[in-house]
Amino acid sequence: MALPPLPVDLSGIQLGPGQGLARQLYQALRERILDGRLRGGARLPASRELAALLGVSRNTVTRAFDQLYAEGYVDGRVGAGTYVSELAGAVRPLATPAGGAAATPALQHLATQHLPAPPAGAPRAFRVGVPAFDLFPFETWARLSARVWRRPSPARLGYGDPAGDPRLRELIAAYLRSSRGLACDPAQIVITAGAQQGIGLCARLLVQPGDRVAIEDPGYRAAGHAFAAAGAQLAGIAVDGEGLDTAALERAGACRLVYVTPSHQYPSGVTLSLARRLQLLDWAERHDGWIVEDDYDGEYRYSGTPLTPLAALDRRGRVIYVGTFGKIAFPALRLGYLVLPPALAQPFARRLALDMRHVELGSQAVMAEFIAAGHFQRHIRRMRAAARSRRDALLSGWPQGIPGCAPLPAVEAGLHLCVRVDGMARERALLAAAQRVGVELNGLSRYWLPDGNTPADARAGLVLGFAAVPEAEIARALAALREAWSGES
Ligand SMILES: Cc1ncc(COP(=O)(O)O)c(C=O)c1O
């Protein structure tokens, strides 16, 4: 059906039988945003207007808009319409490769499956995913770094072990034994450039194109993208008060691998119960499946003892444990590790060598010294205490009685919390008002798989990181929110 002239060019949108109408409309709009036909800043027609033009229900258009919004393709300015995000323009070149060359499937895939641009600038309240940079002992790090580089041994300046610095691997093994009850041999450890690289290696080595991979929904979308880029079909598995729903995993049919965040589910914050841990291991044994256990913020536990990692309970060599220094030091360091079943350690190191030979020597050597000299343990204690106190500042100063917003949950672990709100309209309104006063919040809707069955309104919520800035800044941001949200009833 041809459309009459509109403020933006939506000509050629055809909705027909087959996939759901909302899905078709979402795809048609996304395609136009990615190839530049819809430019950043362009205002989309109102949902009622577009529904009438396309001959579909308004609900269909709202669902398509909600999905575009959740994935960052459009911004909702409350009361002022839906606008194409400036951010989305950045992906355009990948959809239409320069010189008119035919895009490979891998290039095409990256037009839609990619990491969102990171938030710009120094952390503000309530940035998600970053720890307290202000507490990192940079003096100590600089001193250790100078020592490593002042007179480096020529024997270490060529290519190193692809699995990583042997001393660092020994220290990590000792640390995991004492802090997590995870007994492993240093030979099982591969040093990576952060957790994301570890997840990417699992995707490339354990998954074949067409395999189904189960991921938490809502969950860490970057992990899903890594598996999808390896050709996996993603199966979103619901998360409830005990973590990943293992009964839903069984119902999902044959999956090659499941990716989980057991110690602090991302982003809901739930801890995977012991019963579920055992069921998950049982699932892996029965299905010959792999479990990728991402313990991205396991250092941050404020009460009770941490549950034993899946990797420590695993008797059949089915669990790959992913760790990172990004949440204790800082993400830009790009340093993490995998603990692998013994048979996988060498193949993983060989694959990593094909990409990068090995992780850069300097940060590995400095981190080894940082741990060996006791700075790491001291810093963990300091970071944990600071994160707890920043959490308390958020919990105690949170505005009461925000219409449509559930009470804040108890927060016993991690660096962020997640609170449900009553529907997408509410999420947009709260985010837009926060943005106007310079407070950074994430919408929970951004953490869901696009194709899941969860209705749009049940995906709504707010995700707040509480550790990035000191208490006084948290208090200022809360005062600004209180003011901004007071008119949002
Ligand atoms: C669940 C989860 N896993 C992994 C990572 C990435 O860690 P890294 O920076 O070490 O790649 C993040 C970062 O926010 C995360 O939230």
The ligand as an ORCA input file, in Angstrom:
! r2SCAN-3c Opt
* xyz 0 1
  C      27.000     -9.326     32.620
  C      28.266     -8.727     32.085
  N      29.203     -9.550     31.628
  C      30.340     -9.073     31.111
  C      30.579     -7.708     31.034
  C      31.803     -7.190     30.319
  O      32.931     -7.254     31.018
  P      34.293     -6.815     30.323
  O      34.344     -5.320     30.382
  O      35.339     -7.462     31.148
  O      34.289     -7.309     28.918
  C      29.633     -6.821     31.513
  C      29.869     -5.363     31.433
  O      29.086     -4.543     31.820
  C      28.453     -7.352     32.063
  O      27.494     -6.531     32.520
*
